[in-house]
Amino acid sequence: MPQLFGNSRLFWLKVSFATSLLSLTGCSSISWSSLYPMNWFASSVKISATGVGQINKMTPMEEQIIAAALNNRYHFRSGMQIEQGQLMSLFQGINNFQEKIVIYGVENGEVKRIEIVDEDIKTVWDTKIGTLFSQIYQNAVQGSCYPDSKQTNMLTNCVSPQSSHVTYRFTGKSSGSQKSSAIN
């Protein structure tokens, strides 16, 4: 079981943005100016509590809309997978022959989750891939971090201190005291 401590040197591998029914109160309005295509190209793509770039939980799972909302910076492959018994659509954003972003949602529905491994995308809080655990967290508060049950290579997920809708994924060795609490 990985242990997380204040001086941990775990590295951030992915940022995951997840939407849920509980987050409906946070996105009750639409900025019509953000729908204007020229605004998509003028701004950089950033991760925030409401989404990634112009993508949020109200964005339809349509490749052209998603591509435009991400400034057409990726070539997309589409696919399907089953998650918790539900069939999910996904779009893999490819750049330089590498997967950089994956958008998940219900077919003919809206975006449900976004996973990012693109080093060029930062959060609005100025974190990015490669940011150390200790640069984001003062200490590992139990309940904020949990092991990734789907992975076997000791990944640890930690909820962002700024938003419960953003999760950082860390891997690496802890450099903290052995007497500190372990995450179960």
Disulfide bonds with the S-S distance in Angstrom:
Cys145-Cys158 2.21
